[in-house]
Amino acid sequence: MNERLFRFNPFQIMNWTEEQVIEQYTEHSNNLMGEDTPLAIANDIELYSDMGYLIGEMVARYSESVANDDVLLKTNIANEVYRERDQWLKEKIDKPPAMAYFEAKALSKFIKESIILNQKESTLKRFKYAYESIQDKQNALKKKLESVRLDMGR
């Protein structure tokens, strides 16, 4: 029996486009048998495993994107706080207001970026939930397979 541990090479899949990942996921989803024979259940377990791997790839991609965007947004806001305060000190002779004032002004300039980051974080959560759901489905199928095998042995 020449069985592969992974259907997808992690060194290659990271270079796939999102469309290629979606295509493979859809293909695997369409191949699910949903029958109660040991062969069909085993096949579905393997397909769900591969689908979980594809979902995991998307989790990795969104995790990287969210982390990078978060760092960039925090850096941009910090730089804007500095610019706002520096501008205040150059133009006004009054004592500058609390830092919260400058932070609020800086944040207001990056609302669009904050919304985009929040949307990516939501997508990341959806993929994480999907990954957990696929694992639950695999576990349920494994129990079902064991049950079917026991019934066949009687």
Summary of the structure (lengths in Angstrom):
residues: 154
radius of gyration: 25.0
end to end distance: 27.9
largest distance: 91.3
contacts: 381
relative contact order: 0.12
helix: 81%
strand: 0%
